[in-house]
Structures are given as C-alpha cells and as structure tokens.
Amino acid sequence: MNKYKGIFRENLWDNNPVFVQILGICSTLAVTNSLTNTFIMTVSVVFVAGLTNFTVSSIKHLIPGKVRMIIQTLIISFFVIIVDLLLRAYLPAISKSLGPYVGLIITNCIIMGRAEAFAQSNKPLISLWDGITTGIGYMWVLMAIAFIRELFGFGSLFGIQIMPEGFQTWTIMIMAPSAFFILGVVIWIINNIKLSKESSK
Amino acid sequence: MAPDINPLVLLFASIFTSNILLANFLGMCSFISISKDMDSANGLGMSVTAVLTITTAINWVVYRFILIPFDLLYLRFIVFIIIIAATVQVLEMVIDRFSPALYMALGIFLPLITVNCAILGVALFMEIRGYSFIQSLVFALGSGLGWWLAIVSLAAIQKKVLKAPVPEGLKGAGITLITIGFMAMAFIGFSGMLIVQ
C-alpha cells in the first residue's frame, strides 16, 4: 500500500507535472479563466491519463517497441473521442465553449509521458493509479489558477457571483497574459517553499 | 459555409493578434524547453511552419472529401493525428535524402513536432471555424510564422535574462513564463487592428 501512497505524493507535489516538469500546460491554460471549464477539462485529463496508462500497461507485451509511440497516441485518441462524445451528449454548452481544447488532450505531453515513463514498465493497476494521480496533480494546480483568474476576472466562482456589487473586474485576468503571469508566480512560490525546506534540513 | 474573411487579414491576424502561442497557448511544451538557444529556436520554428502548412492542407482535403461525405466526423481526432504523424515521418525521410545537412541541423526537432499541440490545434480550429481551403492554408502559414516569431523573440530575451539577477526561486520556468506573459501583452496590443474569431 505504501507504494501507492508514494506515487500519490510524488505526482501531487514532488514531481508535479505542471510546476516541476512544466508539461501539458498548453491546452489547459486557455480554459483557466473559468472554474467550470477547467474542472471539466482536468477531469477529462484524469480520465484519459488513468485509462491510457491502464491500457498501455495491460497490452505492453503485445506492442512492438518500434511502433509504440503511434499505438500510444491511438490509445489516447480513443479515450479522448469518448470524452468528446460524452461532453457533446451531456454538456453541450461546455463542449462548445471548450472548443478545440478537448481534442488537444491528445497532444497533452503529460499523458504520453506517463504512458512511456511509467505504464511501459509497471503492472496495470498501479499504472491506473499513477495516471489518475498525475491527473490530479495537474488538476489542483490548474484549479488554483482558475480560481484566481475567475475570481478577479469575473468576480465569480463556478459562475456564481462572489464579489460584492460594484466590484471592478480585472479584464487582464480573463486575457491570455494573466495565465502566464499566474503560473509563473505559482512556480515561484512553490520553488521558494521547496528551497526553504531544503535549507532548513 | 466559409466565413467571409480576406486571406491577407487572416494571415496578419494569425501572426499577431491571435498568435497561436501567445493567445491560444498552443505549442507551449517545446516552446519552453527549446527557447534557450537561438539556433535551435530557429530550426524548430522553421520546421513547425513547414509541417503546419503541409499538414493543414492535407487535413483540410481529407476532412472535406473523406470525413464529411462518409459521415466519419467523430474519427477526426484520430485521422488528424495520424496524418500529422505520417507527414512528419515522410518529411523526415525526404529531408534526410535531399539535404542531410538540414536533417542533421533539425535533429530531434522533427519527431517532436508530432506532439506539438499547435499542429493539431490549427487543424481543429480550421474545422470548427469552417475555413475554406485558401483560408486554412493562410491561417496555418500565419500561425507557423507567428509561432516562429514568438520562439525566436523569446530566445533573444532569454539571453539577457540569463545575465539578470533573478531571485533564486524564480529562475528557470518561473521567469520564462512571466517573460512570455509580457510578450503576450505586447502582442495583444495589436488587437483592435484586426479581429478574427
């Protein structure tokens, strides 16, 4: 059981895909101006990452080494198509506002990275866990960014008005640059926490 | 069907105001990891522009003449990504055959392009916005040039940043992201001149 706990910690903090490895930030930075969209996007990433890892790990003996990249891409695309169809059927409004970004989960480097680095050499169940926790590690950072952006950009959280009447919304927060600034500052804060921990050791 | 946008307007819009990287956040992974060195930035920018233009043209034709008539729209993610991967593979062989020097210079960048989200992103944007063939081509070319411009500018800025007294915790990815943020603000300054959605 300890192994599972270790992976959990590793993926959520020590080796977080966003602020340590700086992977997969492409498509989701674009949707972090709304908590709802970010939530749906990151849940989709958790789903695709977990199941891709599970599948890759289950059939790894059947895949010839030379073509494994393309097979992994196909497996990822398969799960992304499922997500896309589900969103279209049950959440058409969100599916529309996410636009092409759902499809872009295919090229999210985190998923391919975990399939290659973890699932190729581990058992299916633990790979599923690794995929899910990596997705959660990704989720919490993006949700934090979306929280700040939506709160100041629209004065709301999950679309519900939070800020008092007459609050001047910060337009920059819903535009592209703020996503870069906030992620940069988040990385800065986290590095500082890590540095101070190291120096106190 | 296709929106009524002059291709020239679309070209400038995709280079500046809706820059694929700075406004749509696509192609960030390779952007952040490669942007430390001018030559690599140039090589990658060139490859991305070429691959983007070629694959978008092929993707448009396949989308229009195969996926739509046969009602296979739900397969588009798989089809697009396979076409991109195949094009990169073929391009790699062609360059290796005709210009080994260029092949050596591009090195690992060519295969990396397959997973560059900008390529798939442009294909998906052209599909959603319903661009005509010429519009798609111009949009892809402009996006490639815009990406190239952005990565070369960032590589140039990074050279200065390396010598600057950056706080310890901000070094590396942190300062890079903040620099990109400022670049994005500068590029957004162009909007109002052209708006293309």
Interface residues (C-beta under 8 A of the other chain):
Chain A: F19 I22 L23 G24 I25 C26 S27 L29 A30 I70 T73 L74 S77 F78 V80 I81 D84 L85 G99 P100 G103 L104 I106 T107 N108 C109 M112 M175 A176 P177 S178 A179 F180 F181 L183 G184 V185 I187 W188 I189 N191 N192 K194 L195
Chain B: L22 A23 N24 F25 L26 G27 M28 C29 I32 S33 Y74 L75 R76 F77 I78 F80 I81 I82 A85 T114 V115 N116 C117 I119 L120 G121 L124 F125 E127 I128 P167 E168 G169 L170 K171 A173 G174 I175 T176 L177 I178 I180 G181 F182 A184 M185 I188
